[in-house]
Amino acid sequence: MKKLFIFLFGVSALILFAQDGAVDLNFNNDSGPNGSIIRAIALQADNKIVVAGDFTSYNNIARNGIARLNSDGSVDQTFNPGAGVVGSIHNVTIQQDEKIIIAGEFTKIGNVEKNHIARLNKDGSLDTSFNPNGSGPSAPVWSIAQQPDGKIMIAGTFVSYNGISRGRVARLNTDGTLDQSFDSEIGSDSILGSVVLQPDGKVLIGGYIINYNSIIRRTVARLNSNGTLDAGFNQLGTGANLPLSNMTLQPNGKVIISGFFTSYNTMNTGGVVRLNTDGSLDTTFEKNSSAGAYSSIVLPNGKILAAGSYYSNSMLFRLNSDGTLDKNFISNGMIQRMLIQPDGKILVCGNFTALNGVNKKQIARINGEDLLSVLQYEKDIIKIFPNPVENILKLKSNQPISDYELYSLDGKKISLGSTVNDSSINVSNLAKGSYLIKVKINGKEQTTKFIKE
C-alpha cells in the first residue's frame, strides 16, 4: 500500500508540474539580476538567451544592462559587453550572422556615443561598422523588426535619423545607415510603440497615432513598402482611447493589438482586440473588458498568449482563437515579454520576484502547451528533412498535404503556401535559428520544429 501511495504521489506530481503555466524549477536558480526589471529578451539558434534590463550585475557578475544566459539561466561568460549601456535597452533582435541589434533609450555603449540603436558582435563587443559616422535616431526607438533581406524597420519617438527627417518610423540598411527609399515624410504625429512586417512587404505601425502625413489614422496605420500610407487600411473609427503597446499578425492576416486601453472605436473592448485585414474592428472577437497587455503573440495552434493583467491581477493569460479566456492556462506575475522555446516551453521576463509562488527574479521558464507533440501514428504521416536545413526543406507524406505555414518561435507567421506530397520549400532566406512548420493533412494540423543553419 505504501509503495502504491508513493507511486501515485509521484504521478500526480509529474502531472502538476507538466501543467500549462507551471514554473520550470531547473531554470534560473541563482541570484539573477540586481535590478528591478528585464525589458527585452531574445533567443539564439543555440538556445542561449539574450536579456536586457536595468541591472548592473547578473548572478553577481558585472553586466550593465545586457547579458547572455546559457539555456539553464546561468550567465554565459563568453559574452561580455564591457561597460555596457548608458540608458536602457527595450528591444533585442538576433541577426542571421548572430550579431545582436539593440534599441531603446541609451546614448552610449561603453564610452562610444550610440544614440538609441546599436549592434553588438557575438562576443558582446560593439560592432563599430554599424552606422559608423551617423548620429542615429534623434529620440528613443521603441520597436524594431528585421526584414528577410536584413534591412531594419524602427519606430519610436524620433523625428530624424542621421539628421534626415523621418516621422517616427524609418528603415535602415544592413549597415545601419538610413534607407532613403523608405520615406515617411511627416509621418506619425505621435509616439509609435510597435512596428510589424506583413508577409507582402507592407508595414503596420501602431501607438497613439492621430494622423499620418496629415491624414487621419487612429492608433494603427499600414504603410506601403516605400513608406507611403496604405489608403485601404483603417479609414474609419476613433481607435483606442489609450496607446497600444504591441501588435502581432495572425496567419489569416488579421491583427491582434494589445495595450492598456479600455475601448476601441468607442466600444468597451479591453486591451486585447483583433482587427480585420482592412483595419476595422473584428466584432466576432470576444471583448475582454478587464484585460490589458504589454504584449501578445499568436501561437501556431491559433491561441493567443498575452502578458499583462486580467481583472487587475498581473498575469500571463491565454485566449482561445475567438478571444475567450482559456482557463487551462494562467500564470501570475508582472510579465512584459515572452518567447516560445523549440520544446514549447515559454520564457517570460518582467518585473517580478516570484512566479506562481516560486521564487524567480525577473525571468523564468514555464510550461506551455506542447506545440510539438503529436501521436506516434501522426509522426509517421509526415517527414521533414534535412533537419537542420540550409536551403531546401523537403516534405514527404503518405497522405495529402494541402497547406503549410512557417512561424518564428515568438509566434510570428513568416510565410505560407500550398504544397503536395514530396514537396520542397525554399528556406534559404531565413535567418539561422529554430522555426515551426505547420501543415494540414486531411484537414488536421501538425506542427513540427526545424532548424535553419
Secondary structure, 3 states (H helix, E strand, C coil): CHHHHHHHHHHHHHHHHHCCCCECCCCCCCCCECCCCEEEEEECCCCCEEEEECCCEECCEECCCEEEECCCCCECCCCCCCCCEECCEEEEEECCCCCEEEEECCCEECCEECCCEEEECCCCCECCCCCCCCCCECCCEEEEEECCCCCEEEEECCCEECCEECCCEEEECCCCCECCCCCCCCCECCCEEEEEECCCCCEEEEECCCEECCEECCCEEEECCCCCECCCCCCCCCCECCCEEEEEECCCCCEEEEECCCEECCEECCCEEEECCCCCECCCCCCCCCEEEEEEEECCCCCEEEEEEECCEEEEEEECCCCCEEEEEEEECCEEEEEECCCCCEEEEECCCEECCEECCCEEEECCCCCCCCCHHHHCCEEEECCCECCEEEEEECCCEEEEEEEECCCCEEEEEECCCCEEEECCCCCCEEEEEEEEECCEEEEEEEEEC
